[in-house]
Amino acid sequence: MAAKYDIAVIGAGFAGLACARRAAERGLSVVVLDRQSGPGERIHTTGILVKEAWEEWAVPAPLVRRISRVRVYTPNHRFVELDRDRYFFMATDTGALMRHLVDETREAGAEVRFGAKYLGAARNGAAFTLEESGVACRFLVGADGARSRVAESFGLDRNLRVLKGVEWEFEPVPGDGDCLHCFIDPECAPGYIGWVVPGVKVTQVGLAVHRHHKADMKRFIARLDPLFGLSRRTVLEKRGGVIPIGGLLRRFHTDRVLLIGDAAGMVSPLTAGGIHNAYRLGRLAGDAIADHLEGSAPDPGRVVRRAYPNHAWKRAARWSFDHLPVTRALEAGLLTRNLFRRLAERVFFSRV
Ligand SMILES: Cc1cc2nc3c(=O)[nH]c(=O)nc-3n(C[C@H](O)[C@H](O)[C@H](O)COP(=O)(O)OP(=O)(O)OC[C@H]3O[C@@H](n4cnc5c(N)ncnc54)[C@H](O)[C@@H]3O)c2cc1C
């Protein structure tokens, strides 16, 4: 006999936990299933939070480190420093943050199960039965990341435009301060950027590249050696994943099935940041599903689509970065430092 829930959420990432927590706060019975063995296992993100996300979540201080400055480097390591009205980011101990978010979700009343892989689901009238998990539900949420199995099993759209991200965590570089270092480097990071971030008790170094390119971390680290001396430091952990940059999928919902977060392509096409969107829109989805199941409120997918920001200028900027010789213009001095700084500030600090 299957255990019955109002909502089954697949994926205990930022999107799934936000949705589950909100729906549970609204009094619905919610189960979250994740294939990982436990919370905070196999992290695949740098985990930098924008200021707004940190303010909304009230993340405990030991889990974060304030990043007050951003430097953007050209390939020959000249840089501009960006600054906007005391705006800041937060680096996180992402594993600990995920455990914290799971605790909060459970405290709100949701059941969160690990070691529970979603394999597929069958519709039985007004309910779904999930294969092999003994779960039945009225509404199914796919928060299972960029390669969503829920999308696949319900014939929804898939993320086709993706970047490949790789990150190594080093023992901390002494005096690495409060600065996020971003490297425009078409050789090591074709299609996006490389970065060095002073994290919580570690230094995080990463590359994001077009999916058909190799993310050559050894080469990138060697190039950074004059700045950070990373090749002499111990690598503590390696991680990687894909980042959807094609924008919100056209078909991300169908009758009582909704994709959120990376599964739905809710990532900024320009900064490739998805955590704030995942959390904010996950929460909104939790409310919209509760409204829908309680009465005659519209399809939650329509509510989420209306709330999704129009990224038109970001998509245009993404196109320019992909197709115009930005780096050569920079190196040749055709793009002045001031203009470059203004463009970069718009990329890093614009929240719409
Ligand atoms: C290298 C890298 C660095 C990044 N850095 C940043 C950053 O600094 N800031 C930022 O804002 N964004 C960053 N992003 C993007 C950000 O990580 C994602 O947008 C965000 O994690 C999306 O959250 P999510 O909950 O939608 O999906 P995910 O975090 O991918 O969570 C999906 C969950 O679903 C589970 N799952 C998947 N399939 C199944 C299945 N079949 N059954 C059960 N469970 C399943 C997974 O185990 C996982 O826990 C980065 C991405 C990468 C790859």
The ligand as an SDF file (V2000), in Angstrom:
LIG
                    3D

 53 58  0  0  0  0  0  0  0  0999 V2000
   30.4530   24.3130  -10.9070 C   0  0  0  0  0  0  0  0  0  0  0  0
   29.1920   25.1110  -10.6370 C   0  0  0  0  0  0  0  0  0  0  0  0
   29.2680   26.2720   -9.8820 C   0  0  0  0  0  0  0  0  0  0  0  0
   28.1120   27.0250   -9.6250 C   0  0  0  0  0  0  0  0  0  0  0  0
   28.2120   28.1300   -8.8350 N   0  0  0  0  0  0  0  0  0  0  0  0
   27.1140   28.8440   -8.5360 C   0  0  0  0  0  0  0  0  0  0  0  0
   27.1920   29.9460   -7.6330 C   0  0  0  0  0  0  0  0  0  0  0  0
   28.2620   30.2340   -7.0710 O   0  0  0  0  0  0  0  0  0  0  0  0
   26.0600   30.6660   -7.3840 N   0  0  0  0  0  0  0  0  0  0  0  0
   24.8610   30.3500   -7.9660 C   0  0  0  0  0  0  0  0  0  0  0  0
   23.8610   31.0410   -7.7060 O   0  0  0  0  0  0  0  0  0  0  0  0
   24.7410   29.2880   -8.7960 N   0  0  0  0  0  0  0  0  0  0  0  0
   25.8310   28.5140   -9.0770 C   0  0  0  0  0  0  0  0  0  0  0  0
   25.7190   27.4180   -9.8810 N   0  0  0  0  0  0  0  0  0  0  0  0
   24.3750   27.0180  -10.3200 C   0  0  0  0  0  0  0  0  0  0  0  0
   23.6190   26.4270   -9.1200 C   0  0  0  0  0  0  0  0  0  0  0  0
   24.4220   25.4720   -8.4690 O   0  0  0  0  0  0  0  0  0  0  0  0
   22.3190   25.7610   -9.5480 C   0  0  0  0  0  0  0  0  0  0  0  0
   21.5660   26.6840  -10.3160 O   0  0  0  0  0  0  0  0  0  0  0  0
   21.5070   25.3260   -8.3280 C   0  0  0  0  0  0  0  0  0  0  0  0
   22.2260   24.3860   -7.5670 O   0  0  0  0  0  0  0  0  0  0  0  0
   20.1850   24.7200   -8.7870 C   0  0  0  0  0  0  0  0  0  0  0  0
   19.5040   24.1600   -7.6960 O   0  0  0  0  0  0  0  0  0  0  0  0
   18.4260   23.0330   -7.9450 P   0  0  0  0  0  0  0  0  0  0  0  0
   17.8330   22.7380   -6.6080 O   0  0  0  0  0  0  0  0  0  0  0  0
   17.5330   23.4000   -9.0690 O   0  0  0  0  0  0  0  0  0  0  0  0
   19.2290   21.7540   -8.4850 O   0  0  0  0  0  0  0  0  0  0  0  0
   20.3920   20.9220   -7.8450 P   0  0  0  0  0  0  0  0  0  0  0  0
   21.1780   21.7250   -6.8870 O   0  0  0  0  0  0  0  0  0  0  0  0
   21.0870   20.2860   -8.9930 O   0  0  0  0  0  0  0  0  0  0  0  0
   19.6490   19.7830   -7.0030 O   0  0  0  0  0  0  0  0  0  0  0  0
   19.0310   18.6910   -7.6430 C   0  0  0  0  0  0  0  0  0  0  0  0
   18.8910   17.5510   -6.6490 C   0  0  0  0  0  0  0  0  0  0  0  0
   18.1590   16.5100   -7.2960 O   0  0  0  0  0  0  0  0  0  0  0  0
   18.7270   15.2630   -6.9640 C   0  0  0  0  0  0  0  0  0  0  0  0
   18.3840   14.3190   -8.0350 N   0  0  0  0  0  0  0  0  0  0  0  0
   18.7600   14.3800   -9.3270 C   0  0  0  0  0  0  0  0  0  0  0  0
   18.2150   13.3350  -10.0040 N   0  0  0  0  0  0  0  0  0  0  0  0
   17.4910   12.6180   -9.0970 C   0  0  0  0  0  0  0  0  0  0  0  0
   16.6910   11.4380   -9.1950 C   0  0  0  0  0  0  0  0  0  0  0  0
   16.5170   10.7720  -10.3480 N   0  0  0  0  0  0  0  0  0  0  0  0
   16.0760   10.9940   -8.0690 N   0  0  0  0  0  0  0  0  0  0  0  0
   16.2310   11.6610   -6.8900 C   0  0  0  0  0  0  0  0  0  0  0  0
   16.9740   12.7680   -6.7570 N   0  0  0  0  0  0  0  0  0  0  0  0
   17.5870   13.2520   -7.8470 C   0  0  0  0  0  0  0  0  0  0  0  0
   20.2240   15.5540   -6.8580 C   0  0  0  0  0  0  0  0  0  0  0  0
   20.8550   14.5910   -6.0370 O   0  0  0  0  0  0  0  0  0  0  0  0
   20.2350   16.9500   -6.2400 C   0  0  0  0  0  0  0  0  0  0  0  0
   20.3020   16.8960   -4.8260 O   0  0  0  0  0  0  0  0  0  0  0  0
   26.8460   26.6210  -10.1500 C   0  0  0  0  0  0  0  0  0  0  0  0
   26.7640   25.4370  -10.8940 C   0  0  0  0  0  0  0  0  0  0  0  0
   27.9170   24.6760  -11.1270 C   0  0  0  0  0  0  0  0  0  0  0  0
   27.8040   23.4060  -11.9280 C   0  0  0  0  0  0  0  0  0  0  0  0
  1  2  1  0
  2  3  1  0
  2 52  2  0
  3  4  2  0
  4  5  1  0
  4 50  1  0
  5  6  2  0
  6  7  1  0
  6 13  1  0
  7  8  2  0
  7  9  1  0
  9 10  1  0
 10 11  2  0
 10 12  1  0
 12 13  2  0
 13 14  1  0
 14 15  1  0
 14 50  1  0
 15 16  1  0
 16 17  1  0
 16 18  1  0
 18 19  1  0
 18 20  1  0
 20 21  1  0
 20 22  1  0
 22 23  1  0
 23 24  1  0
 24 25  2  0
 24 26  1  0
 24 27  1  0
 27 28  1  0
 28 29  2  0
 28 30  1  0
 28 31  1  0
 31 32  1  0
 32 33  1  0
 33 34  1  0
 33 48  1  0
 34 35  1  0
 35 36  1  0
 35 46  1  0
 36 37  1  0
 36 45  1  0
 37 38  2  0
 38 39  1  0
 39 40  1  0
 39 45  2  0
 40 41  1  0
 40 42  2  0
 42 43  1  0
 43 44  2  0
 44 45  1  0
 46 47  1  0
 46 48  1  0
 48 49  1  0
 50 51  2  0
 51 52  1  0
 52 53  1  0
M  END
$$$$
